[in-house]
Amino acid sequence: MNFYRAFGLVFRSDIPLGSLAANRIAAQQPDVDIRCGTPARPDPGVAVDDMRVEINADSLRLSVPECGWFDVTGGARIIYEARAGIPAEHMPPYLLGTALGALLHQRALLPLHCNAIVHDGRAYLFCGDSGAGKSTLAAVFEARG
């Protein structure tokens, strides 16, 4: 098992979550369990782009054609299953993207993809897509004091 701390939570995962490697910790009681299993499938009639999705008050069921199935429940559990021929190392981007975003939403947390600076006791956040220049902008502010 792999244990990580992120977003103020302890995650236990049965596969390594590469981008969380810096947050790896010793085994602890997890807040979130991520494991391979047989997730509930979404209703086949609901489509978002090429994916199938079903969202309820405390669950998200997701089918990704090029990857597999995900069931995110109660802000505490992500069960995934890879499609035939898909290696386990293809799962983390979806586990840490859509599935984790849904789990944090279920916990009433708002994840933001941003960088931040503090100036005069106030925090300023720069949000945007990957490659938009958030880190570069923060580095320029830091270099200028």
C-alpha positions, 0 to 999 in steps of 0.5 A: 500500500502507498500512503500520501498526505495532500489537501489536508487528507491521508490517502491510501492507494493500492498503486503508486500515485506518481505526482503525489510522490513528494507527499509520501508518508508512513502508513496511517489511518486513511481518510481516503481509500483508492483501490482496484475493484469493480466500480458501479457503472454509470448509466449508459445514456449520459455522455460527456464528450467520449465519457459516460458519467453519472453524478448523485449527491454523494457519488460520481460514476465515470467511464473513460473509453481509453482508460477504465471505470471509476466510482467516487463515493462519500468523499472517502473512496475511489474504486477503479477498474482498468479496461482490458489491456490498459496498464495500471500506470495509466490510471493515476492521471484520471485518479488524481484528476476527475476522480480526486476533484469529485472526491474533494467536491463531495467533502465541500473542498474546492481544488484550484490549479493555481500559484500564489504569492503573499503581499502585504499580508494578503494572498493573491492566486493565479489560476489557469491551464497548465502552461499558462504562466502561473509559476513564471508569474509568481517567480517574477514577483518573488524575484522583484521582492 
